[in-house]
Amino acid sequence: MKGGTNNIVIKNKKASHDYEFLEKFIAGIKLSGTEIKSLRLGKATIADCYCYFSNSELYIKGMHIAEYWWGNLNNHDPLRDRKLLLTIRELRKIERKVKRQVLQLLL
């Protein structure tokens, strides 16, 4: 990767058709091992996933990142829950809105 970072963007086009977005946030995802290599190959889907709070941290459930085809015995679990990386201010803001309005978080 010459000249800077490689930003990988995953979008769910169906969600924008089926739901109304009140606010948008840009979040990182805590990844491990071969998940990074699979993402760079475009092997991820977020069609049927959702977010939930656990201990004031936001997690994504149901996101599928395919196993890396060149991986070994230490390959990752394709459907594991992954932590979303947001600032504390953003997390508190989202959590307040969810508790107040009982919104369903979708990506």
Contacts in CASP RR format, 6 or more apart in sequence:
PFRMAT RR
TARGET T0000
AUTHOR 0000-0000-0000
METHOD contacts of the structure
MODEL  1
MKGGTNNIVIKNKKASHDYEFLEKFIAGIKLSGTEIKSLRLGKATIADCY
CYFSNSELYIKGMHIAEYWWGNLNNHDPLRDRKLLLTIRELRKIERKVKR
QVLQLLL
6 40 0 8 1.000
8 39 0 8 1.000
8 40 0 8 1.000
8 42 0 8 1.000
10 39 0 8 1.000
10 44 0 8 1.000
10 46 0 8 1.000
12 46 0 8 1.000
12 47 0 8 1.000
12 106 0 8 1.000
12 107 0 8 1.000
14 47 0 8 1.000
15 106 0 8 1.000
15 107 0 8 1.000
19 106 0 8 1.000
22 97 0 8 1.000
22 103 0 8 1.000
25 86 0 8 1.000
25 90 0 8 1.000
25 94 0 8 1.000
27 58 0 8 1.000
27 84 0 8 1.000
27 85 0 8 1.000
27 86 0 8 1.000
28 84 0 8 1.000
28 85 0 8 1.000
28 86 0 8 1.000
29 60 0 8 1.000
29 63 0 8 1.000
29 82 0 8 1.000
29 83 0 8 1.000
29 84 0 8 1.000
29 85 0 8 1.000
30 82 0 8 1.000
30 83 0 8 1.000
30 84 0 8 1.000
30 85 0 8 1.000
31 39 0 8 1.000
31 65 0 8 1.000
31 82 0 8 1.000
32 76 0 8 1.000
33 74 0 8 1.000
33 76 0 8 1.000
34 67 0 8 1.000
34 68 0 8 1.000
34 71 0 8 1.000
34 74 0 8 1.000
34 75 0 8 1.000
34 76 0 8 1.000
35 65 0 8 1.000
35 68 0 8 1.000
35 76 0 8 1.000
37 68 0 8 1.000
37 70 0 8 1.000
38 44 0 8 1.000
38 65 0 8 1.000
38 66 0 8 1.000
38 67 0 8 1.000
38 68 0 8 1.000
38 76 0 8 1.000
39 65 0 8 1.000
43 65 0 8 1.000
43 66 0 8 1.000
44 63 0 8 1.000
44 64 0 8 1.000
44 65 0 8 1.000
44 66 0 8 1.000
45 63 0 8 1.000
45 64 0 8 1.000
46 60 0 8 1.000
46 62 0 8 1.000
46 63 0 8 1.000
46 64 0 8 1.000
46 107 0 8 1.000
48 62 0 8 1.000
49 60 0 8 1.000
49 61 0 8 1.000
49 62 0 8 1.000
49 63 0 8 1.000
49 64 0 8 1.000
49 107 0 8 1.000
50 60 0 8 1.000
50 61 0 8 1.000
50 62 0 8 1.000
50 104 0 8 1.000
50 105 0 8 1.000
50 106 0 8 1.000
50 107 0 8 1.000
51 58 0 8 1.000
51 59 0 8 1.000
51 60 0 8 1.000
51 61 0 8 1.000
51 84 0 8 1.000
51 105 0 8 1.000
51 106 0 8 1.000
51 107 0 8 1.000
52 58 0 8 1.000
52 59 0 8 1.000
52 61 0 8 1.000
52 105 0 8 1.000
53 59 0 8 1.000
53 95 0 8 1.000
53 98 0 8 1.000
56 91 0 8 1.000
56 92 0 8 1.000
56 95 0 8 1.000
57 83 0 8 1.000
57 84 0 8 1.000
57 91 0 8 1.000
58 83 0 8 1.000
58 84 0 8 1.000
58 86 0 8 1.000
58 91 0 8 1.000
58 94 0 8 1.000
58 105 0 8 1.000
59 81 0 8 1.000
59 82 0 8 1.000
59 83 0 8 1.000
59 84 0 8 1.000
60 81 0 8 1.000
60 82 0 8 1.000
60 84 0 8 1.000
60 107 0 8 1.000
61 81 0 8 1.000
62 79 0 8 1.000
62 81 0 8 1.000
63 79 0 8 1.000
63 82 0 8 1.000
64 78 0 8 1.000
64 79 0 8 1.000
65 76 0 8 1.000
65 78 0 8 1.000
66 78 0 8 1.000
67 75 0 8 1.000
67 76 0 8 1.000
67 78 0 8 1.000
68 75 0 8 1.000
68 76 0 8 1.000
86 94 0 8 1.000
94 105 0 8 1.000
97 103 0 8 1.000
98 105 0 8 1.000
END
